[in-house]
Amino acid sequence: MSSALKETFERCKKENRSALITFITAGYPTIDDTIPILQGLQKGGVDIVEIGVPFSDPIADGPTIQVANTTALENGVTVPMVLELVKKARASGVTIPLVLMGYYNPILRYGEEKLIKDSAEAGADAFIVVDLPPQEAIQFRSTCAKCGITYVPLVAPATTDARLKVLGEIADSFIYVVSRMASTGASAQVSTGIPELCARVRKYAKGSPLAVGFGVSTREHFLEVGKDAEAVVIGSKFVTLMAESEPGKRGEAAYQYARDILGESSDFTPPASYEHKIGSAREVIPVLEEEHKHNPKFGDFGGQFVPEALYTCLAELEGAFESAVADPSFWEEFKSLYSYIGRPSSLHKAERLTEHAGGAQIWLKREDLNHTGSHKINNALAQVLIAKRLGKKKIIAETGAGQHGVATATACAKFGMECLVFMGAEDVRRQALNVFRMRILGAKVMAVTNGTQTLRDATSEAFRYWVSHLDTTHYVVGSAIGPHPYPTLVRTFQSVIGSEAKEQFKELNGGKLPNAVVACVGGGSNSVGMFAPFENDKEVKMLGVEAGGDGLDTERHSATLTAGIPGVFHGVRTYVLQDHDGQVHDTHSISAGLDYPGVGPQLAYWKSSGRADFMAATDAQALIGFRLLSQLEGIIPALESSHAIYGGVELAKTMSKDEHIIINVSGRGDKDVQSVAEALPTLGEKIGWDLRFEADPTK
């Protein structure tokens, strides 16, 4: 344990009171406020301060901390700057323990061991990593111990006993107890059940103090929670107070808030000086053995990098998924819906497109002919059947282009379930037709206005909602993204695409396999569905076509596998579009469904292993694909699929006429007509397409 933390808890115990821990976001409201706020908190009697390291996509946090993160990043805060602020705080006389709290991706980008070492040298005492699973935390804690920093694990009400045992083993300062299954945020009343929760955690804590947080905001809360915990954490309420305080006087406001919580009569003298002392840490090698019928990892990618509260949601889903796929009656029910979907979807040769390319024979797998107009219905119906097995009555989903939202709304209408779809406000605007389709089907559409207002923010908001409503709600993730079991689950139900295409092609070509299969890549549901059945057929090339936006030489694209690097995003280790500080990039694509800065872990594995190749098609090139398929084959494709058409045609040009490729037409393009009309005045000139939308063609 850090000597400073150990001494703090011992002192509070002698004073017969709970320690007060407050949370701030580094650089919020402004960078210049950070040091005065820390000084004010110390002067006011706060025992420990958690300093939030800003991250672009904080899925465990509510609106208050989200805004603080966004503002701090806009202020120019970086990980090195956070360390510099800690160093300055120490130089200014702040001697109380400082705990760095953040998400794993910026740590990974900086370099785990280097950051821990640099943090210790700056004057930090401990680390809390919100989305680091116990398996990964064991190594992280070991590195911390070598540098004299302690690792603080997070536990939640639904944390299993097996996980509590491991987390208790690796805690060598204190354990942060999340008091409720929700994202962060102030509350009018504290959670019920805290005494029972603390008693259960204490069985495995090995004497480590417990700090309880989430929803605490008043002195009354502090005193009530303090009856059962050695420390009480106040976060969102204090962050809000700092935002509302007068600039230049936030240090004074921090001091007064601390006095209000502790009581004016409380007497606290901070340590006279700060000295980083390396305390003793228990040498432990805990083992967490969790059974998975399906491997959560794809090589170095995959896993479950999620806040502890979300793990319970995933464990319940994993159990239901494993039970379902092992049950013949589930598959019987699911396959009985094939006629409703329109399966098998057709496979046919694109004669004129082939002639245009002048190379390989081009075949089209027509997922656009499915009910609702895309491949998304395959996964949506299967997941709703799983939700039924779990007894859930409400379904939530995220959507970008709207096709997954429409498919999920359709499945809910068929099975009589309530449906709520999260959609970025920008996508709501550019996919207004699909929004209306969802509402016709009885779904509610929640426009997400934070962040980039696109698919990534809709996904984050859906995860936050799910944690708070697990008892009644199932989250139908639409792509092969996110933490285990989602990538495996979505692949399982989308593999019907490649399995059908494989058998259909063999039947039409004397038992032969195609030379290549092509699909567009956003998160990866249709590409994984097409590629997975061909994975072991090494003679079949797999080509994924990403969204190149305005070009890879700009920052306006969504080509994650082509231009990204490994990281952790939305609960999974995969390729991520990120900056030097580990912040996730804003993305751009003419196609809302490909406008995402991450990708499924199995695709990441195929890239790293060389099994699949990936290229990027720009917005202009996607429009070329859109035009080619429309005017040569009479098929108006989705803009997502248009990327695959362009990539497939370019590939065909390099192949001989006796070779064959299959392109997955993942969706139809009626939803994108408005987007194409808006883009043509700019991009049409670049590609020689002089077509413009006319509201009244008679004029």
N, C-alpha and C positions, 0 to 999 in steps of 0.2 A: 504494500500500500504506500502511496505517496505520503511522506511524513506530514506534510501540511494538511492533507485530508484526514489522516488519522488523528492528528492533534485537534482538528476542528470538531470532529465527532466526539472525541473524548471530552473536550471542553463543554460542548452543549449538553452532554450527559451529566456532567458535574453540576451544570446550571439548571438541571431538571427541565429542559425544554428541547423542542425540535429545532433542528437547524433550518434556516430559511435559505432556499436556493432560488435565485431569479434567473431568467433567461433573457438574453438580448441577442439581436442579430447584428453582427459586426458591420459597421458602416451605415447603420440605420438609426434614426432618420437621415443623418448625414455622417460622413466619415469623421468630421470634427466633433461630433457629439459623443463618440464612443468612449473616449478617455474620461470626460467629465461625468458621464453616466456611471462608469465603473467607480470613479472616485466618490460620487454621491451615494451609490449603493453601499460601498464600504463604510463610509461615514455614518450612514443610517443604520448600520448593524447587520447587513446581509452577510451571511457566513460563506457562501460559495456562489460563484456566478458561472452559468453556462453561456458560452459565447457561440452563437450559431454561425457556422461557416456557410455563406450563401450558396444555394444551388438552384439551377434553372427549373428543375422539375421535382419539387418536394412532395411526393405523393402521400406522405403521412401527415401533412400539415393542412390546417384549415385556412380560410381566407386571410386572416390576420398575418400569419407567418408567411403565406405565399406572397402577399404584398410586400412584406419586409424584405424577403429574398429578392424579389424583382427590383425593388427600389435600390437595394444595396448594390446589385449587379450593375444597374444603370449608373450608380455613383462611381463605378469603376473598381469596386472591391474585388480582389483576387485572393487566392489562398496565401501567396506570399505577403500580401498586404495585411491579412488577418494576423499572421505571425508577427509582422512589424507592429501592429496595434497592441498585441500582447506584450511585446518587448517595451514599447513606449509606456504602457500601463505600469509595468514593473518599475520602470525608471521614474515614473511620476509619483511613486509611493503606494501603489496598489499591492497589497501583500496577502490578501485573502486568496484561497485556492480558485484557480480559473480552469474550467473544463471546456474543452473544444467539442462541439456537437455538430455533426453534419452527416451527409450522405457519402456513399462509398466511391462514386465515380471520380469526384475531384481528388480524393485520396489516391486512387489508383493511377490517375493521370500524373500527379505530382511524383509518385513513387512512394509506396507504403512505408518502407523502412526509412527513407530520407525524410519524409514528412514527420514521422514520429520523432526522429532524432532532432530535426530542426525545431519542432514544437517544444521539446524539452529544453533546448538551448534558449528559446524565446521566453520561457517561463510558464508554460502550460503544465498542469498537474495531471490531467486525465483526458481520456477520449470517450465520447459516446458516438457510435456509428449506427444511425437509425435503421439502415437496411442491410446490415451484415448478419448473415445467418450463423448459428452456433458453430457449424462445421468450419467456416472461414474465420470466425472470431477466435478460435483456439490459437491459430498461428498469429493473428494480429495481436492478441494478448501477450504472446510470448515475446514478440518484437518490442512491444511497449515495456515489458518488464526489464528488458536489457537496457533500455534508455531511461529508466526511472520514472516512467509514466504509467498510470494505471488505466486499465480498461474497465469501463462501466457498462455492463449489459442491461438491455431493456427487456422487461417481461410484461405480459398483458394478462387480463383476466382469463383468457382461454388458453394460455400457454400450457402445454402438456407437462405432466410430471417428469417425463423423460428429458424434455428440454430444460425444465427448471433445474434438474439435477446437474446438467452440464453447465448451464449459465451460473448456477451457484458455485460450481467448482472454479470457474474462471474469473469470478468477481473477486478483486482484491482491494477494493476501496468501499464501494457501495453498489447497490442494485437500484436501478430506476424502475419503479413500478408504475406502469400506465394504468390508471384507475378505471378506464372505460374503453369499450370497443368503438373507437371513433377517431377522426382526425383531431388535431390540436384545436383548441379554442376555449375562450372563457365561458363560464356557465353561471347561471343564477344559483345553482345548488350543486354540491359535490355528489359524486356517485355513491349510490348505496352499495353495500357489500364490501366496503374497504376493510373492515376488521377481519372478515373471513378471507379476503384475498391476501392480506398481509400475513395472516396466520399460515396460510398454505405456502406462500413463498418462503417464509421464515424456516420451514422444515428443511429446505434445501440451501439456505443462504450461508450456512457454515459460519454464522456469526457476523456476516457483513451487514452493515446498516441498510435500511430501506428508505428510499426517497420516493414519495408518492406525488405524482403530478397529473395534469390534464383536468381542466375545469376549475382549478382553484383560483380565486381572485380577491377574496376579502379576508380580514382578520378573523372573522367567525369561521370561514373555511379553514384557515391556517390552524386555528386551535382545534377544530373538530378532527381534521385529518391527522394532526399531530398526536392525537391520543394513541394512534396505532403505528406511527412511523417515526423514525429517527430524524427525517428531514421532509420538508414540504416544498414542492417546486411550483413557482408561479411564472407563467410564460406569456400567453397571449394577452392577458389583461395588462401586464406591464408594458408590452410592446405597443399596445394601443395607446396607453397613457403617454408614452414618449412621443408618439406621432402627434398627439393632441396638445402636447405641452408647447409653451412658447419657445421659439428658437433662441438659443443663447442661455436659456434657463433650465435646460433639461437635466443638468446635474442636480440642481436644487429640487426639481420635481422628483427625481429618483430618490434623493435623500428623504423627502417628506413621505413618499409612498412606503419606503422601508420602515419609517417610524410608525406610520399608520398600521402596518401589518404587525409589527413587533410590540407596539405599545410604547407610548412616550416614556414610560418609566423604565424600559429595558436599558441595560447598561452593557455596552460592548466596546472593548478596546482591541482593535485589530493588531496582528503581530507587528512588532516594531520594524521589521525588515523582512524581505523575502530572500530565501536561499533555497535553491533547488537541491533537495536531499533525496537520495535514492533509498527508499524504504525496502523492506523485505517483501518478496512475493512468493507465495506458495508454489513449489514446483509440482505442477499437476499435468497429467496427460489424459484428460477426460475423453471418452469415446461416446459419440452419439450414433447409435445404430438405428436408422429408420428404414423400414422396408418399403421398397418401391418395386412394383411389378414391371414398371417401365422406367428405364434409366433416365434420371432428370438431366443428365449431361449428354452433350454431343461433342466429344473431344473436350476441348477447353471451354466450350460454350454451354449455355443453359443455366440450370440451377434455380434457386429461389432467393434472390436478393430482395427481400421484402421486410417491411416493419413487422414486428412480432405479432401485432394484432391481425395482420392479413394472413399469417400462416394458417390460422384455424380455418379460414375460408377455403384455402387451397387444399388443406388436408381433407376436409369434408368432400370437396369436389373430386379429389383424386380417388378417394374410396368409392364414390358413386360411379365414377368413370370406369375404374377397374372392375367393379361388380357388373356394370352394364355390358361391357365388351366381352365378358366371360359368360354371359347369359344368352343362350340361343333365342329366347323369347324376345329379347331386346332387338336383336338383329332382324328377327322376323317382323316385328312391328315397324322398325325403321325402313326395311326394304319394301314393306307394304305401301310406303309413301312414295315409292319411286314413280308410280303412275301419276301421282299428284304433282311431283316435281317435274316430270317429263323425261325421266331417265329410261333407258340410256340416251344421253344426248348424242346427236349425230356426229359422224366423222366423214368428211368428204373432201375430194380434191378441189383445189381452187385453180381451175384451168387457166383463167385469164391472168391471175396474179402470178402463176407459174411462168406463163409466157412472158409477162413483163420482166420478171427477174432474170429469165434466160439461163437458169441453172437448175438447181435441185427441184424436184417435184414438191409442191407445197400442199399440205393437207391442213384442214381446219377442224379443230375440236370445238363444237358449237355449244359451249356453256351459256352463251347469250340466249339460247332458246329455252332455257329452263324457266319454270314458273318464277316470276318476279324479275327475270331478265339477267340473271348472273349465277355464278357458282355459289354465291353466299347462302343460298337456300339449303344446300347440303348440310352444312355445319349447323345452321340455325335450327333446323328441325330436330337434328340429333341431340343438340344441347337442351332443347325444350323437353324432349323425352326424358333426358337425365334429370332435369329439374322436377318433372312429374314424379320420378322415382324418389326424389328427396322430399316430396311434399311441399315444394315451393309454389307460391301463388303469384309471385311477381317476378318479372324478367326485366333486367336492364341490359343495355348494350351501348357500345360506342360506335360511331360511324363517321366516315370522312366523305366519301362520294355519295353516301346515302343508300347504297345497294345493300349493305349489311343491315342497316336500319330497317329498310323495307322488308328484307327477308325475315328479320326477327319479328317485326310487327305482323307479318303474314302468319308465321308459326304461332304467335300468341293468339291471333284471331281464330285460328283453326282449333286451338286447344283451350280457348277460353281463359287466357291468362292476361293479367294486367301488364302493360308494356311501357317502359320509360327509356327513351333513347337520348344519350348525350351526344351533342354535335357542336363542333366549334362554330362560333357565330359567323366567321368568314365562310365556312362551308354551308351553313344555313342559307347564306345569301346566294352563293353560286350554285347551290343544288336545291333551289326553291321547289322545283317540281317533285323531287323525291321527298322533301319535307311534307309537302301536301299529300303525297301518296301515303306516307306513314300515318298522317292524321286521319285520312279517309279510313284506314284500317283500324283505327281506334287507339293508336299509340299517342303518348305525349312526347313532345320533343323539347328537350332542355338545351337552349343555346348557351354554350360555355363562352364567357366573355373574358376570361383571364388568359394571360400568356399570348400565344400566337393566334388563338381562337381557331385552331385547326385540330386535326385528328389526335395529336399528342396530348393536347389539353383535355380533349373529350375523354381520352383513355384514363388520364390521371384522375379526372373528376369521377368517372365511373368506379374506379378502384376505391376512392374515398367513400363514396356512397355505399358500396357493397359492405365494407367493414362495419358500418353502422347499422346495417339492415340484414345481416346474415340469416337471421331466423326465418325470414319470409321471402328472401330475394335470392335469385341466381343471376350471375353475371355471364352473359353470352359474349365472350370475346370473339371478335370476327376474324382475326388474322392469327397466323402461327407465331404470335409474339407473346411476351410476358413470361411470368414465372411458370415452372412446372406445376400442373400437368398441361397447361394450355397448348404449348407447341405440339406436344404429342397428340393431344385430344383433337385439335383442329386438323392435323395431318391425317389422323385416322379416318375422319369423316370426309375429308376432301380428296383422299387418295382414290376415290371412286373415279375421279377424272382420268388419272393416268392409267388406272387398271382397265377401264373401258377402252381408252384410246389404244392401249397396247393390244388388247384382244381384237378390237375392230380392225386395226391396221394389219395384224397377222392374218386375219380372215380374208382380207381383201388383197393380200400380197404374198400368198403362198407360204404363210408361216414366218415370214421375215419380220425383223424389227426395223423401225425407222433409223436413219443415221443420226437424227438430232431431234430434240424436242425443245420448244421455245415458249417462254411465258414471261409476262411482265412481273416486276418485283416491287412491292411496296413493303408491307409487313411480311407477306409471303404466303398467304393462304392458297392462292391458285397455283403458284409456282411449286410449292411443296407438294400440293395435290397432284400436279402433273409429273413432277420429277421422281417422287419417292418410289413408285413402282418400277422405275428404270434405274434406280441407284446401283444395283448390282450388275446391270447390263453395261459393262464398261465400254463396249463399242458404240453406245448411244451417247452422243454429245448432249449435254444439258446447258442451255443458254438462257440466262435470266437478263431481262432488259429493264434497267432502272430509269428513274425520271431525271434527266439531265437538265431540266429547267432552262435557264438562260445560258447554260454552258458550265462545264467543270472548271473553267478558268474564272468563274464568278462564285459568289457565295450563295447565289439563288438557284439551288438545285436540291434534289432529294436522293442523290446517288450514294447511298450508305455503304454498299459493298465495294463500289468503285473508288470512293474517295474517303471513306470513314476509317476509323481505327478501333481495335477492341476496347470495350468499356462495359459499364453496367448502366442499364436504362430500363425503366418500367419493369424492374424485378428480375432481369435476366442479363447474364454476361453474353454480349454479342458485339457486332460492329455498330458503332455509333458515330454520327456526325457531331463532332465536338471541337471546342477550341483548345488552346494550350493549357487552359485552366480547368478543363474537365466539364465546362458548361456546355449543355447541349445546344447545337446550332438551330436557329430558325431555318426552315426549309421552304422551298418553293417548287411547285409543279403546276402546269396547266390542269393536271388531273388531281382532283381532291383526294382520290383513293390512294395515290402514291406519295402524298405530301406528308412524309413521316421520317424522322431522323434515326430510327432504329430498324432492325430487321429480325426475322425469326432466327433462333440459334442454330437450327439445322442447316439453313442456307449459309450461315456464317461458317459452320463446320465444312460444308462442301467447298466453300471458297478457299479456306485455309488448307484443305487437303488436296485441292486441285481437281476435285471430282466435277465441279460445275464451273462454268465461265460466266462472267458478267460484263455487261457493257451498259452505257448510258445513252439514251435518246433524248435530245433536247425537245423543248416544247414545239419548235418548228418541225423537227423530224417526226414527232408524234402526229402532228397535223398532216404530214405527208402520208404516214401510215393510215390515218383516218380517211383521207381522200382516196388513197389507192383501193382500200377494201370497199369503200362506198361505191366508187365509180367503175371498178373492174369486176366486182362480185355481187354488187347490189346488197351489201351488208353494211349497215352503219354501226361501227363498233364503239364501245365505250372508249373514252380517252385513255383509260388505263391500258386496255387491250391494244390500242393504237400504237403504244410503245413497242409491244411485242410484234405487231405486224411489221413495223419499220425494221426492227432488229432481225426478224425472221427473213424478210426480203433481202436484207444486206447479207445475211449468212448464205442464203440460197444462191446469191450471185457468185459466191466463192466455191460452190460445189458443182459436181458434174450432174448431167441431166438424168443419170440413172440412179442418183441418190435421192433420198426422201427426208423431208422434215415435217413435223407436226407443230402447228402454232395453236396455242390455247386462246380462243376468243372468249375471254372470261366474262364479258358483259356486253350488253347492247348499249347503243349510244344515244337513245332518245333523251336520256337525262342530261346529255352534254351538248345538245344543240345550241342552247343559250350561251354556254361557255365558248363554243366554237365561233358563234356569231360575234361575241365580244372580242375574241382574239384575232380574227381575220383582218381587221383594219391594220393591225400592227404586224402580224406574222405572215399574212397572206402575201404581202409584197415580197417577203424573203423567199417564199417557196413557189412563187409564180401562180398563185391562186387568187384570181381577181373576182372573188365572190363576196358580196356584202348582203347582210340581212336588210330587208325592206319591210317596214311596218305596213305599208300600203303599196304593193307592187304595181297598182294601176296608175300611180302618179309618176 
